């Protein structure tokens, strides 16, 4: 999932902002159990990959996290108004190589944005947390383990077609997976609108 600062404005201004939000992720897990698989905090947005236990868990979990963060932000910066652009965007991921594709996208985000020279140098992501499990106990293993050459993969340019597929899923909140799996999830969850072509339908000229 993703959420951006209001009008794409910067939300994390200093290290303490990143640190406090990371701590809040842990607090949210303590209040509303959630399996946190990956994350990356960027200056004006964040990515999170989570696995809910039950239906409705994600909405409750995110509501607490976003509300707690906005309150903290206004209290700390003596501000008011919208901090985030609105409701987060989320999409389902098939538990196969598509899952690892998304993890790669998330944990190499800072590298793609040229904030660091290597992905593992960015301290506000699950990649950094992997080597520090005692500091980040809420980070749990996902349905597939990261491969042994994970850091090598993260520091290589991700194929354009993978980035494109993820962007489409993010923008349209469309499930990401094989065509058969996507069709199954769309039907099951009532997500038909996420796979329909965008724009107005073409006009059909009447004959005669």
C-alpha positions in Angstrom: 0.0 0.0 0.0 1.0 3.6 -0.4 0.1 7.0 1.0 1.5 10.4 0.0 1.7 13.7 1.7 -1.0 16.2 0.9 -0.3 17.8 -2.5 2.8 15.5 -2.5 4.3 17.7 0.3 7.1 16.4 2.5 5.9 14.7 5.6 9.1 13.3 7.1 11.4 16.4 7.7 14.0 14.9 10.0 15.3 11.6 11.3 13.1 11.8 14.4 10.0 12.0 12.1 11.0 8.7 10.4 11.9 7.1 13.7 8.6 8.0 15.4 6.5 6.7 12.5 8.5 3.4 12.5 7.8 3.1 16.2 4.1 3.8 15.5 4.0 0.9 13.1 5.1 -1.3 16.1 2.5 0.3 18.3 -0.2 -0.3 15.7 0.7 -4.0 15.6 0.5 -4.2 19.4 -3.0 -2.6 19.3 -4.4 -4.4 16.2 -2.4 -7.5 15.3 -1.0 -7.3 11.8 1.8 -9.1 9.9 4.2 -6.4 8.7 6.3 -7.8 5.8 8.1 -4.8 4.4 8.1 -1.0 4.4 10.0 2.0 3.1 9.5 5.6 4.4 10.3 8.3 1.9 10.3 12.1 2.4 6.8 12.6 1.1 5.3 9.1 1.1 5.5 5.6 2.4 5.1 2.0 1.2 3.9 -0.8 3.4 3.4 -4.5 2.6 1.3 -6.2 5.2 -0.7 -9.5 5.6 -4.0 -9.1 7.6 -5.2 -11.9 9.8 -8.9 -11.3 9.1 -11.3 -9.2 6.9 -11.5 -5.6 8.2 -8.1 -5.8 10.0 -6.4 -3.5 7.4 -8.8 -0.7 7.7 -8.8 -0.7 11.5 -5.0 -0.9 11.6 -4.4 1.9 9.1 -7.0 4.1 10.7 -5.2 4.0 14.0 -1.7 4.4 12.4 -2.8 7.4 10.3 -4.8 9.1 13.1 -1.9 8.7 15.6 0.6 10.0 13.2 -1.4 13.1 12.2 -2.0 14.0 15.8 1.7 13.6 16.6 2.6 15.7 13.5 0.3 18.6 14.4 1.4 18.5 18.0 5.1 18.5 17.1 4.9 21.1 14.3 2.1 23.3 15.8 0.2 22.9 12.5 -3.3 21.9 11.4 -5.1 20.6 8.3 -4.4 17.6 6.1 -1.1 15.8 6.4 -1.8 13.0 4.0 -3.5 13.3 0.6 -6.4 11.1 1.7 -7.1 7.4 2.1 -4.2 5.1 1.4 -4.1 3.0 -1.8 -3.7 -0.8 -1.5 -3.8 -3.9 -3.7 -3.7 -7.6 -3.2 -0.6 -9.6 -4.2 -0.3 -13.2 -5.3 1.9 -15.2 -3.0 4.5 -16.2 -5.6 7.2 -14.3 -7.5 4.8 -11.3 -7.7 5.2 -10.9 -4.0 9.0 -10.7 -4.3 8.6 -8.3 -7.1 6.7 -5.9 -4.9 9.2 -6.3 -2.0 12.0 -5.5 -4.4 10.1 -2.4 -5.5 9.6 -1.3 -1.9 13.0 -1.9 -0.5 14.9 -0.3 -3.4 12.7 2.8 -3.4 15.3 5.1 -1.9 17.9 3.9 -4.3 15.6 4.6 -7.3 15.0 8.1 -5.9 18.8 8.6 -5.7 18.7 9.2 -1.9 21.4 6.7 -1.4 24.1 4.9 -3.4 23.0 1.4 -2.3 19.6 0.3 -1.1 20.8 -1.0 2.3 22.1 2.4 3.2 18.6 3.8 3.7 17.8 3.4 7.4 14.0 3.8 7.1 13.1 0.5 5.5 12.6 -3.1 6.3 15.8 -3.9 4.4 17.7 -2.0 7.1 15.6 -3.7 9.8 16.3 -7.2 8.7 19.8 -7.1 10.3 18.3 -5.6 13.5 15.4 -7.9 14.5 15.6 -6.9 18.2 14.9 -3.3 17.3 12.1 -4.2 14.9 10.2 -7.2 16.3 7.1 -6.4 14.3 8.8 -7.3 11.0 7.8 -10.9 10.3 8.7 -13.4 7.5 6.4 -13.4 4.5 4.9 -16.2 2.4 8.2 -16.4 0.5 11.7 -15.9 1.9 13.9 -13.3 0.3 16.5 -15.0 -1.9 20.2 -15.2 -0.8 21.2 -12.6 -3.4 18.5 -10.2 -2.3 20.8 -7.2 -1.9 22.4 -7.8 -5.2 18.9 -7.8 -6.8 17.9 -4.6 -5.0 21.0 -2.8 -6.2 20.3 -3.7 -9.8 17.8 -1.8 -12.0 14.4 -3.4 -11.7 12.9 -4.4 -15.1 10.6 -1.6 -16.5 7.7 -4.0 -17.1 7.7 -4.9 -13.4 7.7 -1.3 -12.4 4.9 -0.6 -14.8 2.7 -3.4 -13.5 3.2 -2.2 -9.9 2.3 1.3 -10.8 -0.9 0.2 -12.5 -1.8 -1.9 -9.4 -1.1 1.1 -7.1 -3.0 3.6 -9.2 -6.0 1.4 -9.8 -5.8 -0.8 -6.7 -5.8 -3.8 -9.0 -4.7 -7.2 -7.7 -1.2 -8.1 -8.9 -0.6 -11.7 -10.0 -1.1 -14.1 -12.9 -4.1 -13.4 -15.1 -6.0 -16.4 -13.8 -5.4 -15.4 -10.1 -6.3 -11.7 -10.8 -9.6 -12.8 -12.4 -10.4 -15.0 -9.4 -9.6 -12.2 -6.9 -11.5 -9.6 -8.9 -14.6 -11.8 -8.9 -14.3 -12.8 -5.3 -13.7 -9.3 -3.9 -16.0 -7.4 -6.3 -13.1 -5.4 -7.9 -14.3 -5.4 -11.5 -13.8 -1.7 -11.8 -10.0 -2.1 -11.3 -9.6 -4.1 -14.5 -12.0 -2.1 -16.8 -10.3 0.2 -19.4 -10.3 3.8 -18.3 -11.9 6.6 -20.2 -15.2 7.0 -21.9 -16.4 4.1 -24.1 -16.1 4.8 -27.8 -19.2 6.1 -29.6 -20.9 3.6 -31.9 -22.3 5.2 -35.0 -25.7 4.0 -36.0 -26.1 2.6 -39.4 -28.7 3.8 -41.8 
